[in-house]
Amino acid sequence: MKKGIYCLEGLWTHDLQNKSTVLPILELLHKGSICNYIYHACATKEELEFFLKKWKQKSIISKYPILYLAFHGKKGHIFITNKSKLSLKDLATILENSAQGKVIFFASCETLNAGGKTIQSFLKKTNAIATIGYKQEVDWMLATAFELLVLDALQQDRFDSQGIEKIETKIKTEYGNLYQTLDCRMVINKYLHFPRTRKKTQSAH
């Protein structure tokens, strides 16, 4: 089953003629029959919160389990404008208990340059199975290439305990150079517990 991408993107510059956008990544994945997507541009905090709440709707989130947030960022935050920002804690409050079995990808500089407890708290409150993002400022073209590969890799296995670990291994091994160069970070929710398959016991003869 294809895992749709729900993408929210901020304004990258104050120049309204600037056409920078992650939309071509989504179009390439769609035209390659890899996955579908929903895309919305967000110029205000209110717009971002509105579309995040739309994502939480069962009819949407079940078909689009990858939340792709493309914004400027700083440590532990994403920026909608220079003066308007949301912290991981703010985002967790908006998405509280709604993202079980989902992946949240922060395509924003430095957002995941935060303490492990802060990120795990975000995952615990949202119930997301994992989050991906950067710890430093990144080059636009390198990040674009990497994000295309990662969004494709997220299609390769299930979003469960074994599947997400296989996806993590694929990203870190096959795309390891970019992963390290961009100082990427993938964190799996340690609070999620998956039932183990009970082994059948053989009766003695």
QUISUL-V469276 format. One record per residue. N is the residue number from 1. SS is DSSP state (alpha for helix, beta for strand, coil for the rest). BURIAL is # if it has 9 or more other C-alpha atoms within 8 Angstrom, else .. D_LAST is the distance of its C-alpha to the last C-alpha in Angstrom with 2 decimals. Layout:
<<N,SS,BURIAL,D_LAST> <N,SS,BURIAL,D_LAST>>
This chain:
<<1,coil,.,43.61> <2,coil,.,46.86> <3,coil,#,47.56> <4,coil,#,51.20> <5,beta,#,53.51> <6,beta,#,55.83> <7,beta,#,58.66> <8,beta,#,61.47> <9,beta,#,64.20> <10,coil,#,67.22> <11,coil,#,70.64> <12,coil,.,70.67> <13,coil,.,74.45> <14,coil,.,77.53> <15,coil,.,78.88> <16,coil,.,78.25> <17,coil,.,78.84> <18,coil,.,75.89> <19,coil,.,73.09> <20,coil,.,70.20> <21,coil,.,67.00> <22,coil,#,63.28> <23,alpha,.,63.56> <24,alpha,.,63.50> <25,alpha,#,59.99> <26,alpha,#,58.82> <27,alpha,.,60.77> <28,alpha,.,59.27> <29,alpha,#,55.70> <30,alpha,#,56.64> <31,alpha,.,58.46> <32,coil,.,55.53> <33,coil,.,53.33> <34,coil,#,51.19> <35,coil,#,51.74> <36,coil,#,54.28> <37,beta,#,56.38> <38,beta,#,58.71> <39,beta,#,61.59> <40,beta,.,64.22> <41,beta,.,66.91> <42,coil,#,67.60> <43,coil,#,70.99> <44,coil,#,70.71> <45,alpha,#,68.25> <46,alpha,.,68.53> <47,alpha,#,67.53> <48,alpha,#,64.51> <49,alpha,#,63.36> <50,alpha,.,63.99> <51,alpha,#,61.85> <52,alpha,#,59.05> <53,alpha,#,58.92> <54,alpha,.,58.90> <55,alpha,#,55.84> <56,coil,#,53.99> <57,coil,.,54.27> <58,alpha,.,50.90> <59,alpha,.,52.27> <60,alpha,#,53.36> <61,alpha,#,50.83> <62,coil,.,47.85> <63,coil,.,49.43> <64,coil,#,51.06> <65,coil,#,48.58> <66,beta,#,50.50> <67,beta,#,53.57> <68,beta,#,55.96> <69,beta,#,58.87> <70,beta,#,61.70> <71,coil,#,64.33> <72,beta,#,66.24> <73,beta,#,64.49> <74,beta,#,64.81> <75,coil,#,62.46> <76,coil,#,60.27> <77,beta,#,62.50> <78,beta,#,63.43> <79,beta,#,67.10> <80,coil,#,68.53> <81,coil,#,72.07> <82,coil,.,73.59> <83,coil,.,73.94> <84,coil,#,71.00> <85,beta,#,67.48> <86,beta,#,64.11> <87,beta,#,61.78> <88,alpha,#,57.99> <89,alpha,.,58.21> <90,alpha,.,60.55> <91,alpha,#,58.28> <92,alpha,#,55.24> <93,alpha,#,57.23> <94,alpha,#,58.10> <95,coil,#,54.52> <96,coil,#,52.83> <97,coil,.,49.28> <98,coil,#,49.97> <99,coil,#,48.45> <100,coil,#,44.71> <101,coil,#,42.90> <102,coil,#,46.30> <103,beta,#,47.94> <104,beta,#,51.50> <105,beta,#,53.44> <106,beta,#,56.67> <107,beta,#,58.98> <108,coil,#,61.48> <109,coil,#,62.71> <110,coil,#,61.45> <111,coil,#,59.72> <112,coil,#,56.48> <113,coil,#,58.45> <114,coil,#,57.38> <115,coil,.,55.24> <116,alpha,.,51.47> <117,alpha,.,51.60> <118,alpha,#,54.13> <119,alpha,#,52.03> <120,alpha,#,48.82> <121,alpha,.,50.88> <122,alpha,#,52.05> <123,alpha,#,48.52> <124,alpha,#,47.31> <125,alpha,#,50.20> <126,alpha,#,50.01> <127,coil,#,46.19> <128,coil,#,46.64> <129,coil,#,43.66> <130,beta,#,45.99> <131,beta,#,49.62> <132,beta,#,51.42> <133,beta,#,54.96> <134,beta,#,57.44> <135,coil,#,58.61> <136,coil,#,61.96> <137,coil,.,64.68> <138,coil,#,63.61> <139,coil,.,65.42> <140,alpha,.,65.62> <141,alpha,.,64.83> <142,alpha,#,61.94> <143,alpha,#,60.45> <144,alpha,#,60.94> <145,alpha,.,59.06> <146,alpha,#,56.24> <147,alpha,#,55.93> <148,alpha,#,55.69> <149,alpha,#,52.78> <150,alpha,#,51.03> <151,alpha,.,51.49> <152,alpha,#,49.97> <153,alpha,#,47.05> <154,coil,#,46.32> <155,coil,#,45.60> <156,coil,.,42.84> <157,coil,#,39.91> <158,coil,.,38.97> <159,coil,#,40.47> <160,coil,#,37.28> <161,alpha,.,35.93> <162,alpha,.,34.54> <163,alpha,#,37.27> <164,alpha,#,40.15> <165,alpha,.,38.94> <166,alpha,#,38.81> <167,alpha,#,42.30> <168,alpha,#,43.53> <169,alpha,.,42.25> <170,alpha,#,43.95> <171,alpha,#,47.21> <172,alpha,#,47.29> <173,alpha,.,46.41> <174,alpha,.,48.05> <175,coil,#,51.06> <176,alpha,#,51.06> <177,alpha,.,54.71> <178,alpha,#,55.98> <179,alpha,#,53.59> <180,alpha,.,55.10> <181,alpha,.,58.66> <182,coil,#,58.76> <183,coil,#,57.03> <184,beta,#,54.51> <185,beta,#,51.92> <186,beta,#,48.73> <187,beta,#,47.16> <188,beta,.,43.87> <189,coil,#,43.63> <190,coil,.,41.62> <191,coil,.,41.66> <192,coil,.,39.58> <193,coil,.,35.94> <194,coil,.,33.48> <195,coil,.,30.13> <196,coil,.,27.21> <197,coil,.,24.56> <198,coil,.,21.42> <199,coil,.,18.46> <200,coil,.,15.44> <201,coil,.,12.43> <202,coil,.,9.09> <203,coil,.,6.49> <204,coil,.,3.79> <205,coil,.,0.00>>
